[in-house]
Amino acid sequence: MVVEAARRAGMVAVVLAALTMGLAFAHTLELPQKLVYDAATWTQLQHSLYRYFAVIGGPLEVATIIAAVVFAVRARGLRGGRLAALGAALFVVALGWWFAVVNTANVEIGRWAVDAVPSDWRRWRAQWEFGHAAHFVVTLAGFLALLGATVRVGALDRRVPGHP
């Protein structure tokens, strides 16, 4: 019963982690193309393209952390429990990174008019773009830890009856 509850919690955490990681991966895939845009085009994209990343992505990332922490608590003492805790911690670090690095740039960029971009815009662009790339790396590591933990917790139920 404890293993089954942990496995179910792990499955929820892995699905939410995959969705969160997917959002971060999308930003990373855009990075090379966006680095060649001029200031006005890049700023226009920042002001128009990412509304649903905030509306859906923010709550999704918080839900991922909650699910990962629940999984880590339920998996405590089980095979895979430490990986679950690591996965949860990595998603907390990822969200902290996002607030410290990416959101700081979001706030600054949100003040700009498309036709009045400041001269240091490239610095903010680099912080935003590479901040998202680093966020993806941390969410990927968190996803892999949660996936590995889920597999290990589930492996306990795969014993053949009558065999130790």
C-alpha positions in Angstrom: 0.0 0.0 0.0 2.8 2.4 0.9 4.7 1.5 -2.3 1.6 1.9 -4.4 0.9 5.3 -3.0 4.5 6.4 -3.6 4.3 5.0 -7.2 1.1 6.9 -7.9 2.6 10.1 -6.5 5.7 9.5 -8.6 3.7 9.2 -11.7 1.9 12.4 -11.1 5.2 14.2 -10.3 6.9 12.8 -13.5 4.0 14.0 -15.7 4.0 17.5 -14.3 7.8 17.6 -14.4 7.7 16.6 -18.1 5.3 19.4 -18.9 7.4 21.9 -16.9 10.6 20.7 -18.6 8.8 21.0 -22.0 8.2 24.7 -21.4 11.8 25.3 -20.5 13.0 23.2 -23.5 10.8 25.3 -25.8 12.6 28.5 -24.7 16.0 26.8 -25.2 15.0 25.7 -28.7 14.1 29.3 -29.6 17.4 30.7 -28.3 19.6 30.5 -31.5 17.1 32.1 -33.7 16.2 34.9 -31.2 19.9 35.8 -30.8 19.9 37.2 -34.3 16.8 39.4 -34.0 17.1 43.1 -33.8 16.1 44.9 -30.7 12.6 45.9 -31.8 11.7 42.4 -33.1 13.1 40.7 -30.0 11.3 43.1 -27.7 8.0 42.7 -29.6 8.2 38.9 -29.2 8.9 39.3 -25.5 5.9 41.5 -25.1 3.5 39.3 -27.1 4.6 35.6 -27.3 4.8 34.4 -23.8 1.5 35.3 -22.1 0.4 31.7 -21.6 3.9 30.7 -20.4 3.1 32.8 -17.4 -0.6 32.0 -17.1 -0.1 28.2 -17.4 3.6 27.7 -16.9 3.9 29.4 -13.5 1.1 27.4 -11.8 2.4 24.3 -13.5 5.8 24.8 -12.1 4.4 25.3 -8.6 2.2 22.2 -9.0 5.3 20.2 -10.1 7.1 21.2 -6.9 4.1 20.2 -4.8 3.8 16.9 -6.5 7.5 16.2 -6.3 7.6 17.0 -2.6 4.6 14.8 -2.0 6.3 12.0 -3.9 9.6 12.5 -1.9 7.7 12.3 1.4 5.8 9.1 0.3 8.9 7.5 -1.1 11.0 8.3 2.1 12.6 5.1 3.2 11.9 3.3 0.0 14.2 2.4 -2.8 14.3 5.6 -4.9 13.4 7.9 -2.0 16.6 9.8 -2.1 16.3 10.3 -5.9 12.7 11.6 -5.3 14.0 14.1 -2.8 16.8 15.2 -5.2 14.2 15.7 -8.0 12.0 17.8 -5.7 15.0 19.8 -4.6 16.1 20.4 -8.2 12.6 21.8 -9.1 12.8 24.1 -6.1 16.2 25.3 -7.3 14.9 25.7 -10.9 12.0 27.9 -9.7 14.4 29.9 -7.5 16.7 30.4 -10.5 13.8 31.5 -12.6 12.8 34.2 -10.1 16.3 35.4 -9.5 17.5 35.5 -13.1 14.7 35.2 -15.7 12.0 37.1 -13.8 14.4 40.0 -13.0 14.9 40.3 -16.8 11.1 40.0 -17.4 10.4 42.9 -15.1 13.0 45.1 -16.8 12.0 44.1 -20.4 8.3 44.7 -19.5 9.1 48.4 -19.0 10.4 48.8 -22.6 8.5 50.2 -25.5 9.3 48.4 -28.8 10.4 51.7 -30.4 12.5 52.8 -27.3 14.7 49.8 -26.4 17.6 50.8 -24.1 21.2 50.6 -25.3 22.0 47.7 -22.9 19.2 45.5 -24.3 21.7 42.8 -25.4 22.7 42.3 -21.7 19.0 41.7 -20.7 18.4 39.5 -23.7 21.4 37.3 -22.7 20.2 37.1 -19.1 16.7 36.1 -20.3 17.7 33.7 -23.0 20.6 31.9 -21.2 18.7 32.1 -17.9 16.0 30.0 -19.5 18.6 27.6 -20.9 20.0 27.1 -17.4 16.5 26.6 -16.1 16.0 23.9 -18.7 19.1 22.1 -17.6 18.0 22.1 -14.0 14.5 20.9 -14.8 15.9 18.2 -17.0 18.0 16.9 -14.1 15.0 17.1 -11.8 12.8 15.2 -14.3 15.5 12.5 -14.7 15.7 12.2 -10.9 12.0 11.9 -10.5 11.7 9.4 -13.3 14.5 7.3 -11.9 12.9 7.4 -8.4 9.5 6.3 -9.8 11.1 3.4 -11.6 13.0 2.3 -8.5 9.9 2.6 -6.2 7.9 0.6 -8.7 10.5 -2.1 -9.0 9.6 -3.2 -5.5 6.3 -4.6 -6.8 7.9 -6.6 -9.6 9.1 -9.5 -7.5 8.0 -12.9 -8.8 5.7 -14.6 -6.2 7.5 -17.3 -4.2 10.9 -15.8 -4.9 12.8 -13.5 -2.5 
